[in-house]
């Protein structure tokens, strides 16, 4: 893939963000992310090359990266997950957007998402999630529910690791302000339940109103299996209703 041309400001923004987030995430980030950050080998002083990132992911879990101009539409995104390909934005936010950016940029994708994808269990789960999604891409309501489960786990999820509450969602790992917000005393945090997650709209601008907490990592697979059954039943019900009309 053709490497983007990064400016001196791009590299500076990357470095400052990297240093800030790694400091803030000490004792706040989930174990798979911490280990994955080391495995991925991101440099603190320069924005990474996507070819290098893809090569490292392939070595660890068989995943690869796909260059993206920004946010990818939901159906395309879910289909890519089933193929073990993760879309990564190729541009870095500006200094003016340093503390808040509504859509993904390279730091969000590479720092927030890719370290987790070096973890075999997470990588296997995300591929399986994509495969479940692939069966329902024709159904807008199903796509919405799938996106919400991804959003409140891979983007803004928290997990209980022993006695400690840890963050693992990329939107928390890559944002200082939302990291502080999600761990605040006044914030709504509740155990992850599929029915509650799929009924909660995503918030693309501003902080989330609710955060969901996995009681353990095994719950992630259980929630995906529950959603798969739910979507299959809904699809069967819709087919039966259509046949009866």
Buried (B, 14 or more C-beta within 10 A) or exposed (E): EEEBEBEEEBBBBBBEBBEEBBEBBEEBBBBBBBBBBEBBEBEEEBBBBBEBBBEBBEEBBEBBBBBBEEEBEBBEBBBBBBBBBBBBBBBBBEEEEBEEBEEBBBBBBBBBBBBBBBBEBBBBBBBBBBBBBBBBBEBEEBBEBBBBBBBBBBBBBBBBBEEEBBBBBBBBBBBBEBBBBBBEEEBEEEEBEBEBBBEBEEEEEEBBEBBBBBEEBEBBBEBBEBBBEBBBEBBEEEEEEEEEE
